[in-house]
Amino acid sequence: MPSELHLQAQVLPGNKIEIQHPELSVGETVEVSVFLRKESKSTRRSVIEILNELPGQRQFKTPEEVDKYLQGERDS
């Protein structure tokens, strides 16, 4: 078995980390080190988030309101 394994894991509910590897034996003593990644938070935002930050409110809140408005414009 290699003396060192590099694995990635996600933190599970309850702030737990589960490690599974076929080369680990039940009852074997291992040493575990955890390195926190310093990833920047995603700067990408959804269109809705951007629109909600704009001054004023969106004129239409539902697709039906848009259809009604457009039909009124067509009829005029």
Secondary structure, 3 states (H helix, E strand, C coil): CCCCCCCCCCCECCCECCCCCCCCCCCCCCCCCCCCCCCCCCCCCCHHHHHHHCCCCCCCCCHHHHHHHHHHHHHC
